Amino acid sequence: MANNISGFLELLPADRRVEAEITDTFRHVAKLHGFQEIETSAVQTTNSLLQKGETSKEIYALTRLQQYFADNSAAHVQDSELPKHSLRFDLTVPLSNYVRTNANELVFPFKVFQIQKVWRGERPQKGRFREFTQADIDIVCKNIMPEHFETEVPKVLLKILAELQKVGVPKAQMHINDRRLLEAYYKLIGIKDVAIVMQVIDKLDKIGAQKTDEMLSEIGLGADKTAKILDFSAIIAHSKQEFMQKVQEFVTKHGMQETDELLYEVERLGDKLDAITADGFDAVIDTKIARGLDYYTGIVFETFINGHEKFGSICSGGHYEKLIALGKDSYPGIGLSIGITRLMSFLIDNADSELQQKASPADVLVLVNSESTRNASDDLAKTLRSRQIATDVCPFSDKFGKQIRYAEKLGIRYCWFVGENGAGLGNDSGNDSGNDSVKDIVTGEQVPADRNIWSVKAETEVIER
């Protein structure tokens, strides 16, 4: 990954190929589940972007250079003036603006996905960038959102991650919680401002228990409440039954009595976990997941790569009830997003797959026996392309060894030797066998090939089509 300006990437062909494989998989699975693709503007009103909460320092504002050169003076520009427009910080707020603008043209529930660039002025670090590609999948409803969408959306995302295992993404585990559950519990122990507590708990994984304890104390909570909050945040369960048992043990340990509200939320979240895992997906209830953004009102998600939890979440989101409103109507929804560039960087740094070494999209390189017979190689390439086999022709006609090394550098696995007017089985002697052959430069195997029936899948069972 080339990087001329800190946090802004210029991808090399091999890196871009990894990113494209992720986005193609996301798009394919989303469409299979009936989600429509949209594109929203990169430029949004600054005020709308500020709905996200603690993001003002990370938003890139836009101004025209003309204002700085007017009258050869910048004296009229006030530092306190807030620019009207900024680059989008995420894809959720642009979606909310999109729905408001087009509500009369949309069919609800509106099942939608986006794959677009976003910009954040945060400190660049491993896996985090200032410009990156994000993919969101959302279901937006009108006035009432059926609860079954709270399990449908995460299952689609987990299906995408399962498909990505084919290109080297390790297995991932989704951690779920519900802000309604946290509210019920925090009320039980006498906390009034639950939103502030959720914002602190959301940082628990990043800052640790000791720092979290200090922050809870700083907002006025005593040692007893702080201990109960941190203890509750340590609950992890793999099923509804386990979750209900652990909550019961917890309240008994602390001498409390479950309220009807808390019990209802425990059972509801447990049911949703069982619905997600019933399809074979890996998910757990994790009561420290809070998603510190205030517009989340229900179930929330964070997803971690198994064995690489310190890398952080690769997929997050939740249920938002009041983010979108238009007149008397509200448009509740649920959404999840994958940081495509973040996941790409993980694959490049950690995974070991053929995809990473493949700069060219071609599966086959047709070799050229001589410049006088280049037309024969071009004709063969046309035949293979007509059958949807990605094919390139070697740009030079040097010895076959050099042409094969060219294929290796580009990550093209199969070299095709044209036999009718050239070397046939492909040795440097130039003997004409009259037969085509294909060499797998990974295994070294070279076999005769019929250009009219040969396919990458049928011959190798490696590349799916």
C-alpha positions in Angstrom: 0.0 0.0 0.0 1.5 3.3 -1.1 1.0 6.2 1.2 2.2 9.7 0.1 0.1 11.6 2.6 -0.4 10.1 6.1 -3.7 8.3 6.3 -4.5 8.6 2.5 -3.8 5.4 0.6 -2.8 4.8 -3.0 -3.3 1.1 -3.5 -0.9 -1.0 -5.5 -2.7 -3.4 -8.0 -2.4 -6.4 -5.7 -3.8 -4.5 -2.7 -6.6 -3.1 -4.8 -7.4 -6.7 -5.9 -7.8 -7.8 -2.3 -10.1 -4.8 -1.6 -12.1 -5.6 -4.8 -12.6 -9.2 -3.7 -14.1 -8.0 -0.4 -16.4 -5.5 -2.0 -17.5 -7.9 -4.7 -18.4 -10.5 -2.0 -20.3 -7.9 0.0 -22.2 -6.8 -3.0 -23.0 -10.3 -4.1 -24.3 -11.5 -0.8 -26.3 -8.3 -0.1 -28.1 -8.6 -3.5 -28.8 -12.3 -2.8 -30.8 -11.2 0.2 -32.8 -8.5 -1.7 -30.8 -5.4 -0.7 -30.7 -2.5 -3.2 -27.6 -0.5 -3.8 -27.5 3.3 -3.6 -24.8 6.0 -3.7 -24.9 9.1 -1.5 -23.0 12.3 -1.9 -19.5 12.6 -0.4 -20.4 16.1 0.7 -22.9 16.6 3.4 -24.1 19.6 5.5 -21.8 19.9 8.5 -24.7 20.2 11.0 -26.1 16.8 9.8 -22.7 15.1 10.3 -22.5 16.4 13.8 -25.5 14.2 14.8 -23.0 11.5 15.4 -21.9 13.1 18.7 -18.2 13.2 19.6 -16.9 13.5 16.0 -16.5 17.3 15.4 -12.7 17.0 15.7 -12.6 14.2 13.0 -14.8 15.8 10.3 -13.1 17.3 7.3 -14.8 20.6 6.5 -14.9 22.1 3.0 -14.2 25.6 1.9 -13.5 27.2 -1.4 -10.0 28.6 -1.9 -11.5 31.7 -3.6 -12.6 33.1 -0.2 -9.0 33.2 1.0 -7.9 35.2 -2.0 -10.7 37.7 -2.2 -9.4 41.2 -2.0 -5.9 39.6 -1.5 -6.8 39.3 2.1 -8.1 36.6 4.5 -9.0 39.2 7.1 -12.7 38.7 6.4 -12.6 35.0 7.3 -13.5 34.4 10.9 -12.0 31.3 12.5 -15.2 30.8 14.5 -17.4 30.4 11.4 -18.5 26.9 10.8 -18.2 25.7 7.1 -21.6 24.7 5.8 -20.3 21.6 4.1 -18.0 18.7 5.0 -16.9 15.3 3.8 -19.0 12.4 5.1 -17.7 10.9 8.3 -19.7 7.6 7.8 -22.5 6.3 5.6 -25.3 6.3 8.2 -25.9 10.1 8.3 -25.9 10.4 4.5 -28.4 7.6 4.4 -30.7 9.4 6.8 -30.5 12.5 4.6 -31.1 10.3 1.5 -34.3 8.8 3.1 -35.6 12.3 4.1 -35.1 13.6 0.5 -36.5 10.5 -1.3 -39.1 9.2 1.2 -42.0 9.6 -1.2 -40.1 7.6 -3.9 -39.0 4.7 -1.7 -40.7 1.4 -0.8 -40.6 0.6 2.9 -39.1 -1.4 4.5 -36.2 -0.1 2.5 -33.4 -2.7 2.3 -30.3 -0.9 1.1 -26.5 -1.1 1.0 -23.7 1.3 0.2 -20.0 0.8 -0.6 -18.3 4.1 -0.6 -15.4 6.3 0.6 -15.5 8.1 3.9 -13.1 10.5 5.6 -12.1 10.9 9.2 -9.4 13.2 10.6 -8.2 10.8 13.3 -4.7 9.8 14.0 -3.5 7.3 11.3 -2.4 4.0 12.8 -2.2 0.3 11.9 -5.5 -0.6 10.2 -7.0 2.9 10.6 -6.8 5.6 7.9 -8.1 9.1 7.2 -9.6 8.0 3.9 -11.1 4.6 3.6 -13.8 2.5 2.0 -16.8 1.4 4.1 -19.7 -0.9 3.3 -23.0 -0.5 5.1 -26.1 -2.6 5.0 -29.4 -1.2 6.4 -33.1 -1.8 6.7 -35.1 1.4 7.1 -38.8 1.2 8.0 -41.6 3.7 8.3 -42.8 4.4 11.9 -42.4 0.8 13.1 -39.6 -1.7 12.7 -40.4 -5.4 13.1 -38.0 -7.0 15.6 -37.1 -9.8 13.2 -34.9 -7.3 11.3 -32.7 -7.2 14.4 -31.6 -10.7 13.5 -31.8 -10.6 9.7 -29.2 -7.9 9.2 -26.5 -9.4 11.4 -27.0 -12.8 9.8 -26.5 -11.2 6.3 -23.2 -9.7 7.6 -22.1 -12.9 9.1 -22.8 -14.6 5.8 -20.6 -12.1 4.1 -17.8 -12.8 6.5 -18.3 -16.5 6.0 -17.9 -16.1 2.3 -14.8 -14.0 2.8 -13.1 -17.0 4.5 -12.6 -18.3 1.0 -10.1 -15.5 0.3 -8.3 -15.7 3.6 -10.3 -13.8 6.1 -10.2 -15.8 9.4 -13.4 -16.8 11.2 -15.0 -13.9 13.1 -17.3 -13.7 16.1 -20.1 -11.2 16.5 -20.6 -9.7 20.0 -24.2 -8.4 20.6 -25.9 -6.4 23.3 -28.9 -4.2 23.7 -29.0 -0.7 25.0 -32.5 -1.3 26.4 -31.0 -4.1 28.5 -28.3 -1.7 29.8 -30.9 0.9 30.6 -33.0 -1.5 32.5 -29.9 -2.7 34.5 -28.6 0.8 35.2 -32.0 1.9 36.4 -32.0 -1.0 38.7 -28.9 0.1 40.4 -30.0 3.7 40.6 -28.2 5.4 37.7 -30.1 8.3 36.2 -27.9 9.5 33.2 -27.4 6.1 31.5 -26.2 7.6 28.2 -23.0 8.9 29.8 -22.3 5.6 31.5 -22.8 3.8 28.1 -20.3 6.2 26.5 -17.7 5.2 29.2 -18.4 1.5 29.0 -18.1 1.6 25.3 -14.4 2.4 25.8 -13.8 -0.5 28.2 -11.9 -2.7 25.7 -9.7 0.1 24.6 -8.8 1.7 28.0 -9.1 -1.2 30.4 -11.0 -1.7 33.6 -8.8 0.6 35.8 -9.2 3.6 33.6 -12.9 2.9 33.1 -13.3 2.8 36.9 -11.6 6.2 37.1 -13.9 7.7 34.4 -17.0 6.3 36.1 -15.8 7.9 39.4 -15.2 11.2 37.6 -18.9 11.4 36.6 -20.0 11.0 40.2 -20.6 7.3 40.7 -19.6 5.7 44.0 -17.4 2.7 44.4 -20.5 0.3 44.8 -22.2 1.4 41.6 -18.9 1.4 39.7 -18.1 -2.2 40.8 -21.6 -3.4 39.8 -21.3 -1.8 36.4 -17.9 -3.3 35.7 -19.0 -6.7 37.1 -22.1 -6.7 34.9 -20.0 -5.7 31.9 -18.0 -8.9 32.2 -20.9 -11.2 31.3 -20.4 -13.2 28.1 -22.9 -15.9 27.1 -23.2 -18.3 24.1 -26.9 -19.0 24.4 -30.1 -17.7 25.9 -30.0 -20.3 28.6 -26.5 -19.5 29.6 -27.2 -15.8 29.6 -30.3 -16.0 31.8 -28.4 -18.2 34.2 -25.4 -15.8 34.4 -27.7 -12.8 35.0 -29.5 -14.7 37.8 -26.2 -15.6 39.4 -25.1 -12.0 39.1 -28.2 -10.4 40.8 -28.1 -13.0 43.5 -24.4 -12.3 44.1 -25.0 -8.6 44.5 -28.2 -9.0 46.6 -30.5 -7.5 44.0 -33.9 -8.5 42.7 -34.6 -8.6 39.0 -37.2 -6.2 37.7 -39.8 -7.3 35.2 -38.2 -4.8 32.7 -34.7 -6.4 33.2 -36.0 -9.9 32.9 -37.9 -9.0 29.7 -34.8 -7.5 28.1 -32.7 -10.5 29.1 -35.1 -12.9 27.5 -35.5 -10.8 24.4 -31.7 -10.5 23.8 -31.3 -14.2 24.5 -33.9 -15.1 21.9 -32.1 -13.0 19.3 -28.8 -14.6 20.0 -30.3 -18.1 19.6 -31.9 -17.0 16.3 -28.5 -15.8 15.0 -26.6 -18.9 16.1 -29.3 -21.3 14.9 -28.0 -20.8 11.4 -24.5 -21.9 12.4 -23.1 -18.4 12.9 -20.7 -17.6 15.7 -22.1 -14.9 18.1 -22.1 -14.2 21.8 -23.9 -11.8 24.1 -21.3 -9.4 25.5 -22.7 -6.9 28.0 -19.8 -4.4 27.6 -20.8 -3.7 24.0 -22.6 -0.3 24.2 -21.9 1.7 21.0 -21.4 5.1 22.6 -23.4 7.0 20.0 -26.6 8.2 21.4 -28.8 7.5 18.4 -28.5 3.8 18.9 -31.6 2.7 20.9 -31.8 -1.1 20.7 -29.6 -4.0 19.7 -25.9 -3.2 19.0 -23.1 -5.2 17.5 -19.3 -5.4 17.3 -17.4 -8.2 15.4 -13.9 -9.4 16.1 -11.6 -11.7 14.1 -10.9 -14.9 16.2 -7.4 -14.8 17.6 -6.9 -11.1 16.6 -9.3 -9.4 19.0 -6.7 -6.7 19.7 -7.0 -5.6 16.1 -10.4 -4.2 17.1 -13.9 -4.5 15.6 -14.1 -5.0 11.9 -17.9 -4.8 11.7 -20.3 -2.8 13.9 -23.7 -1.1 14.1 -27.1 -1.3 15.7 -30.7 -0.3 15.9 -31.4 3.4 15.5 -35.0 4.5 16.3 -35.0 8.3 15.9 -32.2 9.2 13.6 -34.6 9.9 10.7 -37.8 11.9 11.0 -39.9 13.7 8.4 -43.0 15.5 9.6 -45.2 13.2 11.7 -43.3 10.1 10.4 -40.2 8.5 11.8 -38.0 6.0 10.0 -36.4 3.6 12.4 -33.8 1.3 11.1 -31.0 -1.1 11.8 -27.6 -1.1 10.1 -24.2 -2.7 10.2 -21.0 -1.6 8.5 -17.7 -3.2 7.5 -14.5 -1.2 7.3 -13.4 -2.6 3.9 -10.0 -0.9 3.9 -9.4 -1.9 7.5 -10.2 -5.5 6.6 -8.1 -5.3 3.5 -5.1 -4.1 5.5 -5.6 -7.0 8.0 -5.6 -9.5 5.1 -2.4 -8.0 3.6 -0.6 -8.0 6.9 -1.8 -11.3 8.4 -3.3 -13.7 5.9 -1.4 -16.0 3.6 -3.4 -16.6 0.5 -2.9 -16.7 -3.3 -5.1 -13.6 -3.6 -2.4 -11.4 -2.0 0.2 -12.3 -4.6 -2.1 -11.8 -7.6 -1.7 -8.3 -9.1 -3.3 -9.1 -12.4 -6.9 -10.1 -12.7 -6.0 -12.6 -15.4 -6.1 -16.3 -14.7 -4.3 -17.3 -17.9 -1.3 -15.8 -19.7 -1.2 -16.9 -23.4 2.5 -17.1 -24.4 3.8 -15.9 -27.7 6.0 -18.1 -29.8 7.1 -15.3 -32.1 6.0 -11.9 -33.2 5.0 -13.4 -36.5 2.5 -15.7 -34.8 1.2 -13.2 -32.2 -2.2 -13.2 -34.0 -2.6 -16.9 -33.0 -2.1 -16.0 -29.4 -4.5 -13.1 -29.6 -7.2 -15.3 -31.2 -6.8 -17.9 -28.4 -7.2 -15.2 -25.8 -10.4 -14.0 -27.5 -11.8 -17.6 -27.4 -11.0 -17.9 -23.6 -12.5 -14.5 -22.8 -15.7 -15.4 -24.7 -16.0 -18.2 -22.1 -15.5 -15.7 -19.2 -11.9 -16.8 -18.5 -9.8 -13.7 -17.7 -6.9 -13.9 -20.1 -3.9 -11.8 -21.0 -1.4 -12.2 -23.8 2.4 -11.8 -23.1 3.5 -8.4 -24.4 6.9 -9.9 -25.7 8.0 -13.1 -27.4 11.2 -13.8 -25.6 12.1 -17.3 -24.4 9.3 -19.1 -22.6 11.3 -19.0 -19.3 11.2 -15.2 -19.3 7.5 -15.2 -20.3 6.7 -17.5 -17.4 8.6 -15.3 -15.0 6.5 -12.4 -16.2 3.4 -14.4 -15.3 4.8 -15.2 -11.9 5.4 -11.5 -11.1 1.8 -10.7 -11.9 0.4 -13.6 -10.0 -1.1 -15.2 -13.2 -1.2 -18.9 -12.4 -1.7 -20.6 -15.8 0.6 -20.2 -18.8 -0.9 -21.4 -22.2 1.4 -22.6 -24.9 0.1 -22.3 -28.4 0.9 -25.4 -30.3 -0.1 -25.0 -33.9 2.6 -22.7 -35.0 4.9 -22.8 -32.1 6.4 -24.8 -29.3 3.4 -27.0 -28.4 4.3 -28.4 -25.0 6.4 -25.4 -24.4 10.1 -26.0 -24.3 12.7 -23.5 -25.5 13.7 -25.7 -28.4 10.9 -24.4 -30.6 9.8 -27.8 -31.6 6.2 -27.8 -32.9 4.0 -30.6 -31.5 0.8 -29.2 -33.0 -0.9 -29.3 -29.6 -1.8 -26.7 -27.0 -0.8 -27.2 -23.4 -1.3 -25.3 -20.1 1.3 -25.1 -17.3 0.2 -24.5 -13.7 3.2 -22.4 -12.5 2.2 -23.0 -8.8 2.4 -26.8 -9.0 4.7 -27.0 -12.1 2.3 -29.5 -13.8 1.9 -29.1 -17.6 -0.8 -30.9 -19.5 -2.4 -30.9 -22.9 -5.4 -28.5 -23.2 -8.3 -28.2 -25.5 -9.1 -24.5 -25.9 -12.8 -25.3 -26.7 -13.6 -27.0 -23.5 -10.9 -25.9 -21.0 -12.0 -23.9 -18.0 -10.2 -22.8 -14.9 -12.8 -24.4 -12.6 -13.0 -27.7 -14.5 -9.3 -28.2 -14.9 -8.1 -27.1 -11.5 -11.1 -26.7 -9.1 -9.3 -23.7 -7.7 -10.9 -20.6 -9.0 -14.7 -20.4 -8.6 -16.9 -18.8 -11.3 
